[in-house]
Each structure stands twice: as structure tokens, then as C-alpha cells.
């Protein structure tokens, strides 16, 4: 075998490895409905305040806490998170300080904006949309969109940083 054949085989092997890495990366992605679930949970939890009484709000909080406890129990018992089990793949567990810092900074600015202008802003939008009796529903939709975007930003930055390490 000459040097040209060896280079050709090495190039083919490298192409095969990169193709397999891309397939694995695609298989490890969260399904499209995970972002929809984030949005629905955020919007629904906030909108519930328009439709339930104070005792009902406590019930909603208890349901959320119960879901979190079940998720933690499943995670500790099985060793993997429920979404990882749904996807059927276990991604590399890597902490990316830059991705975390970017998401934390954007989240911090968003939290500051919510604390600063949240109630007045959502009431103004509800009034402008003709829904003055449902300000929490409008707030839920807005916050759901913001949290979904933050969730997507985190996933995007993490995928981008992992792509940079392997390719």
C-alpha cells in the first residue's frame, strides 16, 4: 500500500467518524415538543391565577412541587433524567461555563425586567389586547415565550460549544 492509498483510507475513516458524530448529535437533541412543554407549563401555571382561587393556587403549587419531586426521584433512582430516557440516548454531561454564563446573564436581565416592569407591562398589554380581566394569562404567555426562548438559547449554546470541541 502506498502513501496515497493510506491518505485516502484515512480521509474516508475521518469522514465516517464525522458523519457518525453528527448522527449521534442529532439523535441526542430534545424533541420539538420539549420546547412546547416548557411554554405550556410556564403559560399554564401563570394563567391558572386568573381561573382559580387562592386555595386553588396553592393546589397548583402543590402539583408543581409533586411533579418536581417525582422527576427528582426518577432521576436519582434510574441515574438519568426522564427526558434522557425519553430520547433513548444519554448525552455527554459537560458543563460549559461560557454557555451557562450567557444564559445566566440573559436570564438575569430578564428577571430584572420582570421585577421592574412585569405587572404594569402585562396589565397594559392585556388591556391593549382587549383582555383586561385576564392579565395573568397574558403574563403567562409572555413569560412562557421568554422562558422557552431562554431554554432554546441554552440548548443552542451548549450544542454549539460541543460542536466546536468535536469538529
N, C-alpha and C positions, 0 to 999 in steps of 0.2 A: 504494500500500500504506500502510495507516495504522499507527499505533503498536501497536495491539492485535494486528494480524497479525504484525508484526515480533517482538513478545514471544512470541507463540505459536510461531513458527518457531524462535526462539532456545531456547525451552523444549524443543521437540521435538529439536533438534540436541544440546542438552545431555544429554537422556535417552538419545539414541542413543550418544553418546560414553561415558557411564557404563555402559551395557549392554555395549558393546564392551570397555571396560576390565575389567569383571567376567568376561566370557568369556575374555579373554586371561589373567587371573589364574588362572582355573580350569584352563585348558589348561597353564599353567606349573607346576602342582602336581606334586609327585612322585607316582608311582603308589602304591597301597596296599601293594604288595609290597616297596617300598623299606624301610619300617619293619620288615617281616617279615625281610628280608635282614639288616638291622642286628642284629636279635635273634638270628637263626640263626648268623650269623658270630661274634658275641660268645659265645653259649652254646656253640657247637660248638668254638671254639678253646679255651675253658677246660675243657670236658668231655673233650676229647681227652687231657688229662693223666691221666684215670682209665684210659684204654684203651691208651695207647702207652707204650713205654719211653722212657728219656731220649734215646736216639738217634732214636726216633720223634718226640719233642717237638721236637728240632732240625729234623726234616724238616717238621713243621707250621710252624715258624717260617720256614723257607726258602720254603715255599709261600706264606705270607702276604707275605713280602718280595717274592717274584716277582710276585704279583698287584698289589702296590703299584707296583712298577717298571713293569709293563705299563700300569697306569692312568695313571701319570705320563707315559709315552711317548706313549700315545694322546692325552692332554690337550695335550701340547706339540706333537705332530705335527698334530693337527686344529684346535687352537685352542679346543676346547670339551671339557668333561668328558664321560665316557661316559654319565652319567645325563642330561645335557642332550641328547645325541644320541638317546638312547632316547625321551625325551619329545617330541622334534621341535621344541622351542621353546628359545629362548635367553632366559632371564630377565634383567632388568636386574641388573647386577653392582653392588650397592650395599653398602657397609659401614655397618652400623648399630651405633654404639658402645654404645647402651643395651641392645640385644638381645644383643650379644656379651658385654657386662659381666654381664648377668643369667645367661646360660648359663655363663660362666666362674665366677661366684660359686657357682652351684648345683653345677657340676662340681667346684669346689674343695672345697666342703663334703662332697660325695660321696666324693672321693678321700681326704680326711682321715678320714672314717668307715670307709672300706675299710682304710686303713692302720692305724687304731686298733683296729677290731673285726672286720675281714674274715675271717680264718682261723677264729678261735674261733666267730664268729657262724654262718658257713656250716657248720662241723662240728656245731654244736648243732642247726641246722635239719635237716641231713642225718640226724642221729641221731633227731630227733623225727619225721621223715618215714619212718623205717624204712629209710634208705639209708646206713648208716654206711660202707659200702665205696665209695661214690661221692660224696665231699664236693666234688670239683671239678666234677662235673656239676651239683650243687645250686648251687654258686657261679656256674657259668656261666649257669644260668637266672636267678639273681638279678641278676648283673651285666648280662646281656643285657637284662633288663627295665629296669634302671636306665639303661643307655646308650640304649636305644630311647626311653625317656621323655625323656632329655636331648636326643636328636636331634629328637624331636617338639616339645619346648619351643622349641628353636632355630628350627625351621621356622615354628611358630606365631607367635613374637615377630617374626620377620622379615616374615611375611605381614601381621601386624597393623600394623607400622610402615609398610610400603609402602601399605597401605590408608589409613592416616592421612595420608600425603603426597598421595595422589591424590584422595581423596574427602573 
